Amino acid sequence: AGQSRSEQAYNSHYDEEIRMNIDLNKFAFNLKASYQRKNTLQSQLGIVPSRAIGEVAYTEADKDDEKFLPLGREFQHFVRTFVQYRVHCKRVTVDHIRYEVHALMDMIKLNSQHDDGLSSQELVERDSIVIKCLKVLRAMLHNALCFLSGEGEIDSDDAEAALYYVQNVLNAFKVMDSIIPLSASLNIDVSTPALQLMAVLLKNYNPMVQRAFLDYYATTHDSAFFTGLARRIEGAKSFIAQNRALEELQIESQNNSERQYSSGEGRSNRDRGTGTYTGTMTQSQGQGQARPVADMHSGDAVTQFAEKRKARDPSDITVPLLVLQLLCEGHNKNLQDILRTGQDNLVHLTTEFLSVLQSKIDDTNYKLAMQCLETLVDMAQDSQANQQCIIDAQAVDSINGILRVHRFNGVGLAETGALKLGALTLISALLEIQTDSTAANALYLTLSLDIGAILE
């Protein structure tokens, strides 16, 4: 009504385009779902011992994200190029690793050693090949656990034996020599899958893989791995601090708008067509009224900027912290000392990161806080020097901060209790060795810890 013929044609044209885009998006979603199949053991791996197990998720999340293993039978067929499985009474076990896995190692080494003369597009293609090889190797280890799952839980004896076998075969192919340099890559899309693979290689305490890591370090004296992890931790600390400052700016902007509106200034501005914006004004076509455009200090602009930052959130360093924990697992004193005495004191940095994180734990970073505590526990156990380093870095303030919170925002009571238990476990790890020094630390902790919060 009231529209010219040309306006009607214009709107009709774009209405059709919108409907077409909706239909194409539905088609793409259905095609992808058909190609990838459901994210379950039944759909991805095929043979499972029971229906209940078949409904257990195969990979970490059913999302389009580079940090998760690919879905689809084609990926699994490719994995089976390198590993042979044996089926007995509908139960699948790892039979042996094929020699062809050596080609994967060569592919990773070949594509990791040459940067000179490559265009940006060639670098992207090279990194893509490396990432795919890393995911295939991780899937070999991941499947060893999945095939031996029972009612959603791991059959510990069989699963650990299968995992240990695959770990040791890949270790014999010197996989650590290939992935340690990649873990230090500035490209997070390369370093993250390399660290994920390292975590599964070290899973369930494998001293042979730990020894391979130590041998690499002793032979090369290359500290790039530790520097890379230190860079990730420092980057996460900075991002969290900046993001919280941004959130405070957003809250302040919203409060200012509400105060202005309550005092009548906002209403009068709105009536004049200016609103509470401080940005420029544009004329709406055919309306005869000014339309406000928010500048960088308005609430809307701050909100949009915050959302964009969260979309590329680098503060989730759960995998790097997990790798540090697994390197120390089993009271590996050599690696515990290296983490503290290297060019970057990763024990001190991890304690500092907990301090930044604990001031605002919620449902978005609860798992990260839990991993940080678990990493510090393994760093401290049976290492008096690391215990002292953690105490000197004011870990007690972070522990008190966690214990004093009744319930973290968006986190259930059970998860809150688990986090507090993690904090208490860290206290125990800090006092594990009985010496004059730990006696002094015990006195310090007794005087510094919030005993009321602990008893509560």
N, C-alpha and C positions, 0 to 999 in steps of 0.2 A: 504494500500500500504506500503510495506516494513516491515509489521508486521509478526512475526512468527505465526505458527498455534496455539501455546499455548497462545500467546498474544491475538489473535483473539478470541479464546474460552473464555479467561478471560474477555475481554471487552463485549462480547456477553452475558455472564452470568450476569454481573452487569447491563447492559442495560435493561435486562428483569426484574431485581429486581427493578430498578428505575421506570419502567413503572407500575409494580405491586403496588409499594408504592403509586404512583399517583392515580391509580384506587381505592385502598383501602381508601385513604384520601377522594376522591370524594364520595365513598359509605358511609363513616362515617359521612360526612357533611350532605348528603341527609337524612340519617337515623335520625340524630339528629334533623334536621329541621322538619321532619315528626312527630317525637315524641313530640318535644316541641311546634310546631306550631309557627305562627308569633307572634311577640311581640306587640300585639294589644289587646284592650279590647274585641273586637269581638271574637278573637281566644282563648283568655285565660279565659274569664268569660262567654262567650256564649251569654247571653241575654243583648242586648243594645237597647236603644230607637231609634237610628238612625244610618244610614250608616256612616255619618261623624264622630260620636263618636266612632264607631267601629274601625276606623283607628288610634285613639289616642293610643300612646304607653302605655302598661300596667306597665312595670317596668322601672327603670331609664335608663337602657341601655341593648342592646341585645348582651351581652358579657358573656363569661365564667369567672365570677368573683364572689368570695364568698360574696362580699358586696351587690350584687343585689339579688332580690327575684328570686326563681327558676321559670322557664317557664314549661308549660305542664298541661294538664287537670288533670293528676293524682294528682299533688300537690294541685290543687283547690278542688278536691274531698276530699282530706284529710283535708283541711281547713274547709270544710263544716261538718266535724265530730264534730266541736266545735262551729259552728255558724249556725243559721237557718235564711234563707233569705225568704222574702215574695215578690211574683211577682204580680203586679197589672197594667194592661194596658201596658204590656211590660216594666214596670219600676220596678226595683229591689230595695228593701230596706232591712235593717237589722231588722229582726223580734225579735230574742232574742239570747243570748249567752247560749249555752248548759252547763250544769254542768260539762260535761266531760273536760272542760278547766282546771278544778282543777287538772286533771292528768298531764297536761303539766307543771303546777307549781311544782307539786311533783317531776316530772322527772328532772326538772332543779335543784331543791334543792338537790335531792339525788345525782345527778352527779356532784354537785359543792362542796360538803362538804368533800369528801374523796379523798385524794391524796396519803396517806401513803400506801406503799406496791404495788403500781400499776407500771407495766412495762411501758416503753415508748410507746409501741404499744397500751396498754390499756388506757393510757392517751389520745392518739390521738382519739381512738374510743369513749371515754367518752366525749371529747370536741366536737366531731362530732354530738353526740346526743344533746348536749346542743345547738349548733348552729342551728340545725334543729328545735328544739322547739322554739327558739327565732324568727326564720323566720316565723313559722306558726302564732305566736302571732302578729308579725308585719303585716302579710298578712291580718289578720282579720281587722286591723285598715286601712290598705291601701285599701282594697276592699270597705270599707264603703265610702270612697271618690270616688273611681272609679265607683261604681255602680250609683252614683248620679251625674256623670259628665254631662254637657250639652254643646254640640258643642265645646268640648275641654276645657271648663271652668267649674269651680265648681259652682253648684247651691248652693250659700252660705248658705241660711237658712236651707234647708233640709240636706245638706252635713254636716254642723257644728253640727246639732242636732244628726245625726247618729253617727258621729265621737265622739261626747261628750258622747253618750250612751255607745259605746264600751269602750271608755277610762275609764269611771266610773265603768263599770262592771269589767273590768280587774283590776282596782285599788282596787275594793272591795275584789278581790282575793289576794290582797297584792303582786301584781306583782313587785312593786318597791323593796320590801324586797329581791326579788330573783335576780333582774338585777343590782342593785347598786353594790354588790360585784363583779359581773362578769365584770362590766365596768372598774374595776381597774385591771383586769387580765393582766399579762405580755404578754400573748398570744394575739396578735393583732387580730387574726382570731376569738377570742371569745369576746374581748372587743368591737370591732367595731360593730357587730350585736347587742350587748347589748345596746350600745349607740344609734344605729339607732332606736331600739325599744323605748328607753327612749324619743327620740326626737319626735316620733309620739304620744306617750302618753301625752307629754306636748304641742303638737301642738295647735295653736289657743287659747292659754292662758287658761289652765285648773287649777284653783286654788286648786281643790281637790287633783290633782296629785302632785302639788307643796307642799301641806300640807303633803302628804304621804312621800315625800322626806325629809322634815324637821323633821317629826316624827321619821323616821328611824335614822337620824343623832343625834337627841336629845336622843334617846333611847340607841344607840350603842356607840356614841362618836367615831365612826370609821371614820378616815380621809383618808382611803385608796383610796376612790373615787377621792378626790381632789388631792392626791399625784399622782395617776395614770394619771390624766389629765395634771398635771404639768410636769410629765415625758414625756408625748406625745408632749407637746409644746416645752420643752427644746430639745427633740430629733429632732423635726422638724427644730428648729433654727440651731442646729449643722449640720444637713444634708444639709440645704440650703447653709450654709457657706462653707462646704467642697465641695459641688458640684460646687459652683462658683469658688473656688480655682482650682478645677480640670479643669473647662472650661478655666480659664485663662492660665493654664499650656498647655492645648491643643492649644489654640490660639498662645501662645508663641512658641511652638514647630513648628507649621505650618509656622509662620513668620520666624523663624530661617532657616527652610528648603528653603523657598522662597528666603531669602537673600543669602544663600549659593549658590543656583542655579543661581541667578542673577549675583553673583560675579564670576561665572565660576567654583567655587570649587565643587559645586554640580554636574555639568556636567562632570568634570574630574573624580570625584568619581564614577559617574554612568558608565563612559566609562571603568573604571577599574573593574567594577562589584561589587563595594562596596555600591553604592547609598549614601544616607545620614544616613544610619543606623549605630548604634553603637553596635548592638547586635552581636551574633555569626553568623558564616557562615556555611551553609551546602551544600553538593555537590548534585545537582539534578541528579537523577539516569539516566544514559544513555545520559546526555546532555553535560557533560564536563564543565559546568559553575557553578560558585558559586551562590547560592540563598540566599539572605539576610533574616535574621530572626530578626524582631523588638524586641527590649527590652522594658522595662517598660517606658522608657523616650521617645520613638518614638511617632510620631503623631498617627500612626495606633493603637498602644497599648493603648494610652491614650483615643482614641475614643472608642475602644472596652470596656475599663473599665468604661467609662462614661455611655455607653449604658446599661451595666449591672447594674450600680447603679440606673439609672432611672427606670429600670424594677422592682426594689423593693423599690420604692420611698416612704419613710415614712413621707415626708413633708406635705402630704395632710391631714390636721387635720380639714377639713371642718365640719365633724360630731361632734367632741368634742367641737368645737367653737359654733356650732348651739345649742348643749345641754346647754352650759353656757348661751347663749342668752335667751333660753326659760326658764331657771331657774329664770332669772331676769325679765322676761316679766311681765307687769302689775305693775311695780315699786315695786317688792317684796323686801322690804328693809331688811328683815331677811336674805334672800339668798344673796342679794347684799353684805351685811356686812360679811357673812361667806366666800364668795369668796375672800374678801380682807384681813380679819383678821385671816384666818386659817394658818396652818403650812406653806402652800405654797400660796403666794399672787398671785392669778390667775389674778387679775386685772392688776397688774404690769407686769406679764409675758406676758399677751395678748398684752399689749401696746408695750413691747419689741419685740414681734414677728412681729407686724405690721412694726416696724422700720426696721427689717431685710428684710421683704418681700417687702416693698415699693421701695427699692433701685433698684429692677429689676422686675417690673411687666410686664407680657406678657400674651399671650393667654393660657399658661399652668397653670397659677396661678391666673388669674383674678378673678374667682369665689371665690377662697380662700381669696383673699384680700377684696372682697366685704363682705364676711361673717365675716371677722375679724373686719371691720368697724361697721357692724350691731351689733356684740356682744358688742363692746365697747360702742356703743350708749345705749343699754339696761342696761349695767353695770353702766353707768353714770347718767341716767335719775332719777331725784328726790333723788339722793344720793350725798350729798356734799362731803363726805369723799372719795367716789370713783372718783368723779370729780377731786379732788385735787391729788389723787394718779395717775390718768392718765396724768394730767398736769406735775407732778413731774417726770414722766417717759419719758418726752420729746416727748409727742405725737405731739406737734406743729411742730417738725421737719419732722415727717412722713406726716402730713397734707400738709405742704408746698411742700414736695417732690412730692406728688400726684398732687397737684394743678398746679405745674409748668410744668408738662409734657403735651405737645400738644396732643399726641396720643401714647398710649402704643403699643409696638411691637406685631403685630398680632391681636390686639383688635380693634373692630369697633369704630366709632365715638360715636354711641349711648351708647355702653358699657363704653367707656372712660368717657362720660358725666355722666353716672350713678355712676361711681366710684367717680368722683369729687363731685357729689351731696352727696354721702355717707360721704365724708370727711367734707363737709359743715354741714351736719346733726350732725356730731360728735361735731363740734364747738358749734352748738346750744345747744346740750345736756350738754356740759361742763359749760354752763352759765344759766342753767335752773332755778336754785334757786337764788332768789334775797336776798343776804346778803352782809355784809361788805367784807367777804372773796371772794365771787364771783365778787364783784366790783373790788377787787384787781386782780383777775384772768382775768377779762375783760380787764383791762388796760394792763396786761402782754400779753394777746393774741393780743391786738390791736398793740402793739409794735413789737411783734414777728412774726405775720402772714404776709405772702406775700400778701398785699392788692391788688397789681397789678395783681397777678395771680388769685385772687378771682374775681375781676371785669372783667377780660378777659373771 
